[in-house]
Amino acid sequence: MASTEHRVVVHVQLLGDVVVRVGERAVIAGARGRRDPIRLAEYLALAPGRRAHREVVVEALWPDASLDSVGNRLHTAAHYLRRAIGIPESVTFTAGTVSLFPGDLVDVEVDAVVFERLARTALDPQSSPEERASCAERALDLYQGDLLPHELYEDWAFHHRQRLQLRHHELLRSSGRFAELVALDPVDEEARVALMRELLDAGDRAGVLRHFTALTDALERELGIGPSAEASAVRDLALTPIVRPAAPVASPRAATLADQRVSFCHTPDDVRLAYAVSGSGPPLVKASNWLTHLDHDWESPIWQPWWSALSQRHTLVRYDERGCGLSDWEVDDDSFTLEAWVRDLETVVDAMALERFPLLGISQGGPIAITYAARHPERVSHVIVYGTCARATWARADDSLRRELVALGELIKTSWGGDQPGFRQVYDARFLPDGPLESWRAFDELQRRSASARNAYRLWRAFGDLDCTEAARTLDVPTLIMHSSDDLVWSFAEAEELHSMVRGSRLVRLDSKNHILQGAEPAFGVFVDEVHSFLAS
């Protein structure tokens, strides 16, 4: 054990740049020199307890290296890292584990770890106001830039970086530093509106109008939507003594900022995903499914009853899948796979730093939720799936069904953007057979707003290849399966098959023909009651 009088203090800086200081001596600075020792130091500094199993380290740092070379490469990196630090025991190998500054060898401070600890206290409503303010100030002073900006394409750094970025934004918001938030994210409408209100209170009407114009341009350019009612209201107050322009703002918003807050994150393959948070209480995460639009959903009778009901007792997290809604539409063909969709779910919950949560999968979202929960049972408390199946449609379709599916695919390609409903009307009849004509029209509008014809076809075609049978058989999380008795998209027999695969699951038959339950039908009330009861158990 090191003597108390001669303890060595080590500072590891990972935010903005990489610097390791032993006392006052910088032993590693920036991303220069030998890369392997620096990357080993970065990885271990972020690992819990600054240690990880050697196979995990090798897989993260050198996934493409041959088995013959990785062992020697790891030991060589450790050798050069020890030599740079000047402490022989700074990197150790014990029982298959690699450790950085193990035990009580030295006093170690990693800025990213300290930042996250301070941010957790600053954002904890149980902390005193004085403690929250002090921790927020110290954390923001510590955040000198994004985590490991030179490791942009490394999966092991990616989720850490997004989580800390989100915490940084939350701290700026809670501290009222709205100008900094707007500079980081021009489409952060909540921050922009707060900044406009500050300018209005200060009498800077020109500043309000300047920010309103910048917000309108950014929203239209980035998302294809107009400003919220709250932003327009502040603009109107700034224009009060002036003659107001007659031209209306295009693309009015459906959801107010009080309904939900929309944010963005990026996947490892650099697809921007939009996610929304609504309600209050413990979290409930919904996996993506066929053609949603985070904003338009709030005025559509198709989904608005769902999100309102589920937001009453929970903080509901939804996101638009890649290729639709407010998420990126320009994506590669390999974006439409179960693996990509599961990674998107991983990205959203990691960006929000959700440690444990219930997971809801509707229709196509069922296999996504089941696969994620099977891979991460330590993070999922409950699984709820509705109107879904376990096995791929195309793989087990007979000739008659295949001909029908091919015909549906052609209808998507030829009729999606036209005035004649074509495919959409055929789909309406399957999704909402008991829905009134107004619901069919609303579903038409929702689908057209949510995706291009090309993406709709690619998404629809990929759904036929979904298969979560292996994950379902290994799932070890409390699971509730609900299904309409006369569903025309996936029959109740599909729910029974899934129920037989998931050990200990509970199956509930809902008296409906609709694949998407309507808010006014009794089955919807049963669905909501079952969800609340299950999550309370």
Phi, psi and omega in degrees: 000138181290145179294143180299321183292336186239028180295140179268135177254125181243129176248126178248114179258123179239349181270114179091317178202169180251116177221128173247122180244129172255106190067236178261003186263124176277114182262335174223126179226126178069190182257043184256169177076210180292127184282321185300312178298322180294315181294324177296318178296317180299311184298311183291327179297330180270344183288148178303126181069011182056039176211153180204156177295140186300325179293325177293318178298313181298316181296324181286316187274326184225063186295336184259000181285152180288153181299329182290334188260337190293323180300313179294324181295320179295313181293325177294317178298317179297321180299311182291329178292317176300317183294322179292319182287324179088014178235113186303326183266016183291331175232123183232156175241119181220120175050046177080005182248139176255131183233145175249122183050065185287160172057218181254032181300315181216168170270118186245134175231118177255120188301321180295322179291317179296318178302314183294323178295315179296319181296322180298317179291319182296331182259004181273116181296345178282343178285156179289155178304321180295318181293319180298315182295318180296315181292323179296316180297315180294321180294317180293325175295328183283334185279092183269003181155173181295155181293128173042061184297341179276354179254046187297331188253016179261121182301323185292336179265337190300307185290325173302314184297313181296321180298315181290325175300316179298316178299319178299316179296319179297321179293317177300320181294313182293335180268001178072023180266068190287327179298321178293322178297315180297322178296324179284325185217096184298341180259015173283090189291325179300315179293320182296317180296318178298319178294320177298321178295320177298317180295322179296317179298329180276359179084010181268077181293323178298322178295322177299312182294325178296316179289326178296318178296317179297320179295313180302315179297317182294317180295318180292317182291316187274324190236347181073027179230165178264178181288160181286169177298325180296316179295318180295325180295319178293319176303316181298321178297322179291334181268000188309311181278004184244156175292124184282147177291146183280334186291127178285159176282131182287162174052064180300149183275148179272319184258134174280167177295338177285333179289313185200160174242123181262132177227177184224150173217167182240139179280168178302332177265021170066038170263129179278125178250136174263133176227151184234145178239129179221159177077192179210162183111193180297153185288153169219119184256131177252124175292155182292156176210182188310114165049081173247164176215107191309322181277307184298331179307330185285342176252355180274130177292352179290309187248339185306318178299326179296307188289327176295314182294317184283344178272354184290324183242357184223159167274102186275128178247119176236158175212149174278129180293161178304137178095359182208169177061225180269358175279170182301133176268330183275092182227159181286164179298326181285003175286340187259071178219161177300320180299316180295320181293323177293319177298324178297316176298317177301319182297315183295311183290329176289321178298325180275356180058038176282122185272320181209134189198155170279154187232130180248130176235120181249128177055240179304332180291345180300304177301327178295312181296317182295317180295316179298314183295323178294327180277332184230058183296337180288344183255344185253121181275322180216151172239130174237126176234144180224135172059046186228185180215172180258326190249152183297143181287313185296320186295333184241015179282138174278179185300321182296314180293323179298318178297320178296318180294320178298318179296318177299318179299319178294324178297322177301311185297323189264337190239357190302310186270000184271173179285334178280125188300319178052244182305316186300321180292322176297317180293320178305317183296332179274322183281323186227059183299330179261006181282148176292168181302325179298325179291322177298316180295321180294322179292321173306308183296318179300314182294317181295322180288334191275336186201156172284165178300320181297313181290324178300317179294315182296319178296311182300317181295322181289330180300328181293346180260003180297137178204115180239025185299317181296316179295320181299321182288339180258355184296128181232055180225139177309127189229132176246125179247123177237146186203140175291139186297326184239037179301132180264350178276305173230126186291164178298334177300329177296319179294321178296321178296315178298318179302321180291337182274325186268112182299132175074008181286160178243133182249129179239124177270127179255133185280087182198157171261345187282135173286322172254110182299140178270144187302331184272349184275147183304326182299329179294318177298321177297317179303310183297317179297320179296320178298309182297319180294317182295317182288338178277348184280000000 
